[in-house]
Amino acid sequence: MYAVLSYDSKLDVVPLHYGEIMLIKGSSAIAAVNFDETSEIGIQFTSQDTEYKFLAKDVNLVRRGLESTVAKNDSVGRLIADYRKSGQLTQV
């Protein structure tokens, strides 16, 4: 599962550079994916608190892919690795 937090919500969210945080539950590799209005995506791995920044060729494709992968209980880590391998995500 994932939780979506945004600045407009009434949740106690620490303001970040990103507009939306997708918390990934049950993934052994990915803890959170952060989106803003640009093509930049922040990914936090479960092994570290550090967030790594990536540029996405198509942010909507990445978002839909994450939502679909989580809904099917498939591997989010594998999806991110595949996006990196294909060039859909490039680290900045």
Backbone as XML, in Angstrom:
<?xml version="1.0"?>
<chain id="A" units="angstrom">
  <residue number="1" name="MET">
    <atom name="N" x="0.831" y="-1.181" z="0.000"/>
    <atom name="CA" x="0.000" y="0.000" z="0.000"/>
    <atom name="C" x="0.874" y="1.242" z="0.000"/>
  </residue>
  <residue number="2" name="TYR">
    <atom name="N" x="0.279" y="2.345" z="-0.314"/>
    <atom name="CA" x="0.975" y="3.612" z="-0.228"/>
    <atom name="C" x="0.009" y="4.657" z="0.297"/>
  </residue>
  <residue number="3" name="ALA">
    <atom name="N" x="0.585" y="5.689" z="0.833"/>
    <atom name="CA" x="-0.213" y="6.820" z="1.296"/>
    <atom name="C" x="0.229" y="8.042" z="0.513"/>
  </residue>
  <residue number="4" name="VAL">
    <atom name="N" x="-0.712" y="8.855" z="0.113"/>
    <atom name="CA" x="-0.384" y="10.075" z="-0.612"/>
    <atom name="C" x="-0.622" y="11.251" z="0.322"/>
  </residue>
  <residue number="5" name="LEU">
    <atom name="N" x="0.402" y="12.038" z="0.522"/>
    <atom name="CA" x="0.310" y="13.227" z="1.361"/>
    <atom name="C" x="0.554" y="14.442" z="0.484"/>
  </residue>
  <residue number="6" name="SER">
    <atom name="N" x="-0.207" y="15.485" z="0.680"/>
    <atom name="CA" x="0.032" y="16.698" z="-0.091"/>
    <atom name="C" x="-0.033" y="17.903" z="0.821"/>
  </residue>
  <residue number="7" name="TYR">
    <atom name="N" x="0.474" y="19.020" z="0.358"/>
    <atom name="CA" x="0.494" y="20.240" z="1.157"/>
    <atom name="C" x="-0.911" y="20.730" z="1.476"/>
  </residue>
  <residue number="8" name="ASP">
    <atom name="N" x="-1.872" y="20.391" z="0.627"/>
    <atom name="CA" x="-3.237" y="20.848" z="0.824"/>
    <atom name="C" x="-3.989" y="20.034" z="1.870"/>
  </residue>
  <residue number="9" name="SER">
    <atom name="N" x="-3.446" y="18.894" z="2.229"/>
    <atom name="CA" x="-4.141" y="18.057" z="3.203"/>
    <atom name="C" x="-4.001" y="18.645" z="4.589"/>
  </residue>
  <residue number="10" name="LYS">
    <atom name="N" x="-4.814" y="18.180" z="5.496"/>
    <atom name="CA" x="-4.774" y="18.678" z="6.868"/>
    <atom name="C" x="-3.886" y="17.807" z="7.739"/>
  </residue>
  <residue number="11" name="LEU">
    <atom name="N" x="-3.083" y="16.962" z="7.118"/>
    <atom name="CA" x="-2.146" y="16.134" z="7.857"/>
    <atom name="C" x="-0.963" y="16.985" z="8.294"/>
  </residue>
  <residue number="12" name="ASP">
    <atom name="N" x="-0.302" y="16.562" z="9.348"/>
    <atom name="CA" x="0.889" y="17.268" z="9.826"/>
    <atom name="C" x="2.071" y="16.830" z="8.976"/>
  </residue>
  <residue number="13" name="VAL">
    <atom name="N" x="2.304" y="17.548" z="7.892"/>
    <atom name="CA" x="3.353" y="17.205" z="6.942"/>
    <atom name="C" x="4.408" y="18.291" z="6.974"/>
  </residue>
  <residue number="14" name="VAL">
    <atom name="N" x="5.650" y="17.869" z="7.098"/>
    <atom name="CA" x="6.749" y="18.830" z="7.034"/>
    <atom name="C" x="6.870" y="19.292" z="5.592"/>
  </residue>
  <residue number="15" name="PRO">
    <atom name="N" x="6.802" y="20.601" z="5.353"/>
    <atom name="CA" x="6.906" y="21.087" z="3.973"/>
    <atom name="C" x="8.241" y="20.692" z="3.342"/>
  </residue>
  <residue number="16" name="LEU">
    <atom name="N" x="8.161" y="20.075" z="2.190"/>
    <atom name="CA" x="9.335" y="19.677" z="1.433"/>
    <atom name="C" x="9.290" y="20.360" z="0.084"/>
  </residue>
  <residue number="17" name="HIS">
    <atom name="N" x="10.325" y="20.160" z="-0.685"/>
    <atom name="CA" x="10.389" y="20.698" z="-2.038"/>
    <atom name="C" x="9.296" y="20.085" z="-2.912"/>
  </residue>
  <residue number="18" name="TYR">
    <atom name="N" x="8.886" y="18.895" z="-2.597"/>
    <atom name="CA" x="7.953" y="18.161" z="-3.441"/>
    <atom name="C" x="6.517" y="18.407" z="-3.035"/>
  </residue>
  <residue number="19" name="GLY">
    <atom name="N" x="5.602" y="18.287" z="-3.958"/>
    <atom name="CA" x="4.205" y="18.533" z="-3.704"/>
    <atom name="C" x="3.431" y="17.320" z="-3.244"/>
  </residue>
  <residue number="20" name="GLU">
    <atom name="N" x="3.955" y="16.118" z="-3.472"/>
    <atom name="CA" x="3.224" y="14.913" z="-3.108"/>
    <atom name="C" x="4.214" y="13.814" z="-2.729"/>
  </residue>
  <residue number="21" name="ILE">
    <atom name="N" x="3.934" y="13.142" z="-1.629"/>
    <atom name="CA" x="4.789" y="12.063" z="-1.156"/>
    <atom name="C" x="3.995" y="10.775" z="-1.191"/>
  </residue>
  <residue number="22" name="MET">
    <atom name="N" x="4.493" y="9.782" z="-1.887"/>
    <atom name="CA" x="3.870" y="8.472" z="-1.933"/>
    <atom name="C" x="4.687" y="7.559" z="-1.016"/>
  </residue>
  <residue number="23" name="LEU">
    <atom name="N" x="4.133" y="7.226" z="0.149"/>
    <atom name="CA" x="4.806" y="6.331" z="1.080"/>
    <atom name="C" x="4.503" y="4.898" z="0.663"/>
  </residue>
  <residue number="24" name="ILE">
    <atom name="N" x="5.546" y="4.117" z="0.451"/>
    <atom name="CA" x="5.386" y="2.745" z="-0.022"/>
    <atom name="C" x="5.452" y="1.807" z="1.172"/>
  </residue>
  <residue number="25" name="LYS">
    <atom name="N" x="4.375" y="1.091" z="1.426"/>
    <atom name="CA" x="4.316" y="0.151" z="2.543"/>
    <atom name="C" x="4.612" y="-1.259" z="2.030"/>
  </residue>
  <residue number="26" name="GLY">
    <atom name="N" x="5.412" y="-1.996" z="2.758"/>
    <atom name="CA" x="5.660" y="-3.390" z="2.418"/>
    <atom name="C" x="6.747" y="-3.620" z="1.393"/>
  </residue>
  <residue number="27" name="SER">
    <atom name="N" x="7.408" y="-2.576" z="0.927"/>
    <atom name="CA" x="8.503" y="-2.748" z="-0.025"/>
    <atom name="C" x="9.802" y="-2.907" z="0.737"/>
  </residue>
  <residue number="28" name="SER">
    <atom name="N" x="10.609" y="-3.862" z="0.333"/>
    <atom name="CA" x="11.901" y="-4.046" z="0.988"/>
    <atom name="C" x="12.956" y="-3.093" z="0.433"/>
  </residue>
  <residue number="29" name="ALA">
    <atom name="N" x="12.661" y="-2.413" z="-0.659"/>
    <atom name="CA" x="13.654" y="-1.547" z="-1.299"/>
    <atom name="C" x="13.289" y="-0.065" z="-1.274"/>
  </residue>
  <residue number="30" name="ILE">
    <atom name="N" x="12.022" y="0.275" z="-1.502"/>
    <atom name="CA" x="11.610" y="1.664" z="-1.681"/>
    <atom name="C" x="10.719" y="2.090" z="-0.516"/>
  </residue>
  <residue number="31" name="ALA">
    <atom name="N" x="11.095" y="3.190" z="0.149"/>
    <atom name="CA" x="10.317" y="3.704" z="1.280"/>
    <atom name="C" x="9.316" y="4.763" z="0.838"/>
  </residue>
  <residue number="32" name="ALA">
    <atom name="N" x="9.725" y="5.647" z="-0.095"/>
    <atom name="CA" x="8.850" y="6.737" z="-0.517"/>
    <atom name="C" x="9.266" y="7.245" z="-1.894"/>
  </residue>
  <residue number="33" name="VAL">
    <atom name="N" x="8.284" y="7.778" z="-2.597"/>
    <atom name="CA" x="8.522" y="8.433" z="-3.883"/>
    <atom name="C" x="7.841" y="9.787" z="-3.804"/>
  </residue>
  <residue number="34" name="ASN">
    <atom name="N" x="8.605" y="10.840" z="-4.103"/>
    <atom name="CA" x="8.120" y="12.215" z="-3.993"/>
    <atom name="C" x="8.010" y="12.848" z="-5.376"/>
  </residue>
  <residue number="35" name="PHE">
    <atom name="N" x="6.863" y="13.475" z="-5.611"/>
    <atom name="CA" x="6.603" y="14.119" z="-6.895"/>
    <atom name="C" x="6.406" y="15.616" z="-6.698"/>
  </residue>
  <residue number="36" name="ASP">
    <atom name="N" x="6.804" y="16.403" z="-7.682"/>
    <atom name="CA" x="6.448" y="17.813" z="-7.711"/>
    <atom name="C" x="5.833" y="18.104" z="-9.074"/>
  </residue>
  <residue number="37" name="GLU">
    <atom name="N" x="5.694" y="19.366" z="-9.430"/>
    <atom name="CA" x="5.060" y="19.705" z="-10.696"/>
    <atom name="C" x="6.024" y="19.633" z="-11.882"/>
  </residue>
  <residue number="38" name="THR">
    <atom name="N" x="7.270" y="19.288" z="-11.623"/>
    <atom name="CA" x="8.246" y="19.157" z="-12.704"/>
    <atom name="C" x="8.471" y="17.681" z="-13.006"/>
  </residue>
  <residue number="39" name="SER">
    <atom name="N" x="9.482" y="17.391" z="-13.773"/>
    <atom name="CA" x="9.798" y="16.002" z="-14.091"/>
    <atom name="C" x="10.759" y="15.389" z="-13.074"/>
  </residue>
  <residue number="40" name="GLU">
    <atom name="N" x="11.040" y="16.124" z="-11.991"/>
    <atom name="CA" x="11.939" y="15.605" z="-10.959"/>
    <atom name="C" x="11.169" y="14.758" z="-9.950"/>
  </residue>
  <residue number="41" name="ILE">
    <atom name="N" x="11.741" y="13.622" z="-9.627"/>
    <atom name="CA" x="11.151" y="12.690" z="-8.663"/>
    <atom name="C" x="12.211" y="12.375" z="-7.620"/>
  </residue>
  <residue number="42" name="GLY">
    <atom name="N" x="11.811" y="12.349" z="-6.352"/>
    <atom name="CA" x="12.714" y="11.955" z="-5.277"/>
    <atom name="C" x="12.372" y="10.549" z="-4.822"/>
  </residue>
  <residue number="43" name="ILE">
    <atom name="N" x="13.386" y="9.699" z="-4.683"/>
    <atom name="CA" x="13.165" y="8.330" z="-4.236"/>
    <atom name="C" x="13.986" y="8.085" z="-2.988"/>
  </residue>
  <residue number="44" name="GLN">
    <atom name="N" x="13.310" y="7.616" z="-1.947"/>
    <atom name="CA" x="13.991" y="7.247" z="-0.707"/>
    <atom name="C" x="13.964" y="5.729" z="-0.613"/>
  </residue>
  <residue number="45" name="PHE">
    <atom name="N" x="15.145" y="5.148" z="-0.501"/>
    <atom name="CA" x="15.264" y="3.705" z="-0.371"/>
    <atom name="C" x="15.145" y="3.319" z="1.098"/>
  </residue>
  <residue number="46" name="THR">
    <atom name="N" x="14.740" y="2.098" z="1.376"/>
    <atom name="CA" x="14.564" y="1.656" z="2.759"/>
    <atom name="C" x="15.898" y="1.514" z="3.484"/>
  </residue>
  <residue number="47" name="SER">
    <atom name="N" x="16.978" y="1.365" z="2.752"/>
    <atom name="CA" x="18.288" y="1.161" z="3.361"/>
    <atom name="C" x="18.911" y="2.441" z="3.914"/>
  </residue>
  <residue number="48" name="GLN">
    <atom name="N" x="18.388" y="3.614" z="3.519"/>
    <atom name="CA" x="18.958" y="4.893" z="3.953"/>
    <atom name="C" x="17.857" y="5.944" z="4.053"/>
  </residue>
  <residue number="49" name="ASP">
    <atom name="N" x="18.134" y="6.975" z="4.845"/>
    <atom name="CA" x="17.202" y="8.098" z="4.928"/>
    <atom name="C" x="17.410" y="9.101" z="3.797"/>
  </residue>
  <residue number="50" name="THR">
    <atom name="N" x="18.473" y="8.939" z="3.057"/>
    <atom name="CA" x="18.804" y="9.860" z="1.972"/>
    <atom name="C" x="17.803" y="9.719" z="0.826"/>
  </residue>
  <residue number="51" name="GLU">
    <atom name="N" x="17.402" y="10.862" z="0.288"/>
    <atom name="CA" x="16.533" y="10.864" z="-0.878"/>
    <atom name="C" x="17.385" y="11.128" z="-2.114"/>
  </residue>
  <residue number="52" name="TYR">
    <atom name="N" x="17.188" y="10.317" z="-3.137"/>
    <atom name="CA" x="17.919" y="10.474" z="-4.388"/>
    <atom name="C" x="16.992" y="11.075" z="-5.430"/>
  </residue>
  <residue number="53" name="LYS">
    <atom name="N" x="17.515" y="12.023" z="-6.196"/>
    <atom name="CA" x="16.700" y="12.723" z="-7.193"/>
    <atom name="C" x="16.906" y="12.120" z="-8.573"/>
  </residue>
  <residue number="54" name="PHE">
    <atom name="N" x="15.808" y="12.010" z="-9.285"/>
    <atom name="CA" x="15.796" y="11.472" z="-10.636"/>
    <atom name="C" x="14.963" y="12.377" z="-11.523"/>
  </residue>
  <residue number="55" name="LEU">
    <atom name="N" x="15.281" y="12.384" z="-12.806"/>
    <atom name="CA" x="14.449" y="13.041" z="-13.808"/>
    <atom name="C" x="13.684" y="11.956" z="-14.543"/>
  </residue>
  <residue number="56" name="ALA">
    <atom name="N" x="12.390" y="12.166" z="-14.702"/>
    <atom name="CA" x="11.545" y="11.205" z="-15.405"/>
    <atom name="C" x="11.227" y="11.727" z="-16.801"/>
  </residue>
  <residue number="57" name="LYS">
    <atom name="N" x="11.300" y="10.851" z="-17.789"/>
    <atom name="CA" x="10.874" y="11.239" z="-19.130"/>
    <atom name="C" x="9.376" y="11.523" z="-19.141"/>
  </residue>
  <residue number="58" name="ASP">
    <atom name="N" x="8.616" y="10.717" z="-18.387"/>
    <atom name="CA" x="7.160" y="10.858" z="-18.328"/>
    <atom name="C" x="6.717" y="10.607" z="-16.882"/>
  </residue>
  <residue number="59" name="VAL">
    <atom name="N" x="6.486" y="11.691" z="-16.136"/>
    <atom name="CA" x="6.120" y="11.587" z="-14.717"/>
    <atom name="C" x="4.802" y="10.831" z="-14.547"/>
  </residue>
  <residue number="60" name="ASN">
    <atom name="N" x="3.845" y="11.077" z="-15.427"/>
    <atom name="CA" x="2.548" y="10.397" z="-15.320"/>
    <atom name="C" x="2.692" y="8.894" z="-15.503"/>
  </residue>
  <residue number="61" name="LEU">
    <atom name="N" x="3.567" y="8.472" z="-16.406"/>
    <atom name="CA" x="3.823" y="7.050" z="-16.609"/>
    <atom name="C" x="4.396" y="6.435" z="-15.332"/>
  </residue>
  <residue number="62" name="VAL">
    <atom name="N" x="5.340" y="7.121" z="-14.700"/>
    <atom name="CA" x="5.947" y="6.628" z="-13.468"/>
    <atom name="C" x="4.896" y="6.545" z="-12.361"/>
  </residue>
  <residue number="63" name="ARG">
    <atom name="N" x="4.091" y="7.575" z="-12.213"/>
    <atom name="CA" x="3.044" y="7.585" z="-11.180"/>
    <atom name="C" x="2.041" y="6.450" z="-11.397"/>
  </residue>
  <residue number="64" name="ARG">
    <atom name="N" x="1.559" y="6.302" z="-12.634"/>
    <atom name="CA" x="0.604" y="5.223" z="-12.936"/>
    <atom name="C" x="1.242" y="3.857" z="-12.735"/>
  </residue>
  <residue number="65" name="GLY">
    <atom name="N" x="2.506" y="3.734" z="-13.122"/>
    <atom name="CA" x="3.219" y="2.473" z="-12.932"/>
    <atom name="C" x="3.346" y="2.110" z="-11.464"/>
  </residue>
  <residue number="66" name="LEU">
    <atom name="N" x="3.669" y="3.103" z="-10.634"/>
    <atom name="CA" x="3.758" y="2.863" z="-9.192"/>
    <atom name="C" x="2.409" y="2.456" z="-8.615"/>
  </residue>
  <residue number="67" name="GLU">
    <atom name="N" x="1.364" y="3.189" z="-8.973"/>
    <atom name="CA" x="0.029" y="2.880" z="-8.460"/>
    <atom name="C" x="-0.395" y="1.477" z="-8.859"/>
  </residue>
  <residue number="68" name="SER">
    <atom name="N" x="-0.159" y="1.109" z="-10.107"/>
    <atom name="CA" x="-0.526" y="-0.221" z="-10.602"/>
    <atom name="C" x="0.292" y="-1.315" z="-9.918"/>
  </residue>
  <residue number="69" name="THR">
    <atom name="N" x="1.580" y="-1.076" z="-9.765"/>
    <atom name="CA" x="2.468" y="-2.056" z="-9.137"/>
    <atom name="C" x="2.077" y="-2.300" z="-7.692"/>
  </residue>
  <residue number="70" name="VAL">
    <atom name="N" x="1.785" y="-1.226" z="-6.969"/>
    <atom name="CA" x="1.380" y="-1.348" z="-5.569"/>
    <atom name="C" x="0.036" y="-2.076" z="-5.473"/>
  </residue>
  <residue number="71" name="ALA">
    <atom name="N" x="-0.908" y="-1.735" z="-6.348"/>
    <atom name="CA" x="-2.236" y="-2.356" z="-6.324"/>
    <atom name="C" x="-2.158" y="-3.863" z="-6.575"/>
  </residue>
  <residue number="72" name="LYS">
    <atom name="N" x="-1.197" y="-4.285" z="-7.403"/>
    <atom name="CA" x="-1.038" y="-5.706" z="-7.716"/>
    <atom name="C" x="-0.088" y="-6.417" z="-6.753"/>
  </residue>
  <residue number="73" name="ASN">
    <atom name="N" x="0.442" y="-5.687" z="-5.766"/>
    <atom name="CA" x="1.435" y="-6.241" z="-4.833"/>
    <atom name="C" x="2.680" y="-6.748" z="-5.540"/>
  </residue>
  <residue number="74" name="ASP">
    <atom name="N" x="3.034" y="-6.103" z="-6.650"/>
    <atom name="CA" x="4.267" y="-6.437" z="-7.357"/>
    <atom name="C" x="5.425" y="-5.658" z="-6.736"/>
  </residue>
  <residue number="75" name="SER">
    <atom name="N" x="6.619" y="-5.919" z="-7.200"/>
    <atom name="CA" x="7.823" y="-5.314" z="-6.635"/>
    <atom name="C" x="8.026" y="-3.881" z="-7.114"/>
  </residue>
  <residue number="76" name="VAL">
    <atom name="N" x="7.961" y="-2.935" z="-6.183"/>
    <atom name="CA" x="8.216" y="-1.523" z="-6.494"/>
    <atom name="C" x="9.695" y="-1.326" z="-6.806"/>
  </residue>
  <residue number="77" name="GLY">
    <atom name="N" x="10.561" y="-2.015" z="-6.067"/>
    <atom name="CA" x="12.000" y="-1.921" z="-6.323"/>
    <atom name="C" x="12.358" y="-2.362" z="-7.727"/>
  </residue>
  <residue number="78" name="ARG">
    <atom name="N" x="11.738" y="-3.437" z="-8.189"/>
    <atom name="CA" x="11.995" y="-3.936" z="-9.549"/>
    <atom name="C" x="11.496" y="-2.921" z="-10.575"/>
  </residue>
  <residue number="79" name="LEU">
    <atom name="N" x="10.326" y="-2.318" z="-10.317"/>
    <atom name="CA" x="9.790" y="-1.313" z="-11.233"/>
    <atom name="C" x="10.755" y="-0.136" z="-11.357"/>
  </residue>
  <residue number="80" name="ILE">
    <atom name="N" x="11.235" y="0.374" z="-10.230"/>
    <atom name="CA" x="12.174" y="1.506" z="-10.249"/>
    <atom name="C" x="13.454" y="1.111" z="-10.976"/>
  </residue>
  <residue number="81" name="ALA">
    <atom name="N" x="13.960" y="-0.090" z="-10.701"/>
    <atom name="CA" x="15.175" y="-0.570" z="-11.377"/>
    <atom name="C" x="14.955" y="-0.669" z="-12.883"/>
  </residue>
  <residue number="82" name="ASP">
    <atom name="N" x="13.785" y="-1.154" z="-13.291"/>
    <atom name="CA" x="13.474" y="-1.247" z="-14.723"/>
    <atom name="C" x="13.383" y="0.134" z="-15.366"/>
  </residue>
  <residue number="83" name="TYR">
    <atom name="N" x="12.757" y="1.099" z="-14.658"/>
    <atom name="CA" x="12.690" y="2.460" z="-15.179"/>
    <atom name="C" x="14.083" y="3.059" z="-15.332"/>
  </residue>
  <residue number="84" name="ARG">
    <atom name="N" x="14.966" y="2.797" z="-14.383"/>
    <atom name="CA" x="16.342" y="3.304" z="-14.477"/>
    <atom name="C" x="17.076" y="2.645" z="-15.649"/>
  </residue>
  <residue number="85" name="LYS">
    <atom name="N" x="16.911" y="1.348" z="-15.788"/>
    <atom name="CA" x="17.589" y="0.608" z="-16.859"/>
    <atom name="C" x="17.139" y="1.065" z="-18.251"/>
  </residue>
  <residue number="86" name="SER">
    <atom name="N" x="15.825" y="1.351" z="-18.373"/>
    <atom name="CA" x="15.281" y="1.744" z="-19.676"/>
    <atom name="C" x="15.529" y="3.221" z="-20.005"/>
  </residue>
  <residue number="87" name="GLY">
    <atom name="N" x="15.977" y="3.997" z="-19.001"/>
    <atom name="CA" x="16.201" y="5.423" z="-19.226"/>
    <atom name="C" x="14.996" y="6.275" z="-18.885"/>
  </residue>
  <residue number="88" name="GLN">
    <atom name="N" x="13.915" y="5.662" z="-18.431"/>
    <atom name="CA" x="12.733" y="6.427" z="-18.018"/>
    <atom name="C" x="13.085" y="7.316" z="-16.822"/>
  </residue>
  <residue number="89" name="LEU">
    <atom name="N" x="13.939" y="6.812" z="-15.926"/>
    <atom name="CA" x="14.450" y="7.600" z="-14.791"/>
    <atom name="C" x="15.961" y="7.698" z="-14.908"/>
  </residue>
  <residue number="90" name="THR">
    <atom name="N" x="16.472" y="8.908" z="-14.791"/>
    <atom name="CA" x="17.927" y="9.108" z="-14.761"/>
    <atom name="C" x="18.273" y="9.904" z="-13.510"/>
  </residue>
  <residue number="91" name="GLN">
    <atom name="N" x="19.289" y="9.420" z="-12.792"/>
    <atom name="CA" x="19.678" y="10.078" z="-11.544"/>
    <atom name="C" x="20.374" y="11.408" z="-11.837"/>
  </residue>
  <residue number="92" name="VAL">
    <atom name="N" x="20.043" y="12.408" z="-11.025"/>
    <atom name="CA" x="20.684" y="13.731" z="-11.172"/>
    <atom name="C" x="21.572" y="14.019" z="-9.986"/>
  </residue>
</chain>
